[in-house]
Amino acid sequence: MHNESETPLAALIEQIGGESQFNFLIRTFSESVLQDNELEVAFKGMNDAEALTDHMANLIKRVFGYKCKSSMTNSTIRGQIILRNYALFDLELRRSHLRKLQLHFEAAMRDSMVEGDVFEHCRDRFHDLCKIFDSRSRGLQKSSPSIMSINDPASIMIRAASDERLKGGLNDPARKKMVRPVSNDRFKGLLQQRSSSSTSILNDPAKIMMGRTASNELLKGLQRTSPSSRSTLDDRAKLLMARAASNRHLLPNAA
């Protein structure tokens, strides 16, 4: 019998045999997963038994910590479980992987002397966990990234946390000093400076002479080309001459 004031997780760990026995169960389970060739490939990047044990311990404790089985169907609770264990749920485990996980977990419970009603209760909760894995994996495979980013509870929570960090960064006094707004007067001054620079280039006699020389060279080239290609070059020359005339009209001082 456990104390009524104990949490569901604490009571379950006590029934398993205590914290050390529970840790032994999770470690045995994690090691057997990495010894399975198919699962070792599925758990890409998690080939360290100690790291996988930590991940699995956090995940299983969270799932086993809910008193009511109906909690596993609550979208908010499921979203929190996924969010806090995103590295595992992002693996896109297939159903064949999940069946193997369940078999390895049951074998680890037997090795840890978990029996009777406690065994059945833990197996049932782990089965609920596998359902969350399956639902998550099918969602990743069938939905586009844009749909998942909108509808996935875990993604929604991640975006909300990111928004909070962004707001905090914008309100940071040090950041405000770094990003100074440009006043209207300064903006107008920059525009005038840019316009003045462009006008000075167009009014430069040297630039105008270079343009006229280029036009003359083009006209000489037209006289040396064949009739078939002369029409194309003639069109280009007319365009350049029209542009030059337009510039002289806009800038009378440049004549």
C-alpha angles and dihedrals in degrees: 000000000000130000114269090227092060120105117247090252094050091048092050093048089051090052090050090055107273137296095301092051091048091051090050090053093052093044092050090049094049093048092050090050092055091047089058107090095211094047092044088061092044092053091058113181093016100087093129111098094208094051092046090048090055092049093048094045091054093046097046093045090054093049094043091046095074114093098204122060089214088070088078090065094051108107093211093052092045089050091052091049091052093045094052093045100035095141091063098040092050092064094086094224115199125226091257088058092049093051089053091048091054092049092050091049093051090049090050090051090053090049088051092052094246107158146161122008092353090057092050093046093051092045090051092050092048089051088055088052091053089053090057090050090049094048092048094048094049090049092052092048099045104034126072117240091252093054093045092050089055103041106028110103092212092050090048090054092047091052091048091052090047091051091052091051090048092051090050091051094050091051093049109117091216091054092049090056091053095050109054120178119236113240122231092247092052091047091052090048091054091051092050091048091051092047092048091050092051092048093050090055092051091048094050107117091210091057091048092051091049090053093050091048091052090051092051092050090051091052091051089051090054091060091056097048128092119261092250095059096031093078092058093047090044090057091051092048091051089051092051092047091049090052091049091051090049091052091050090051092051093044108039093170089064094066 
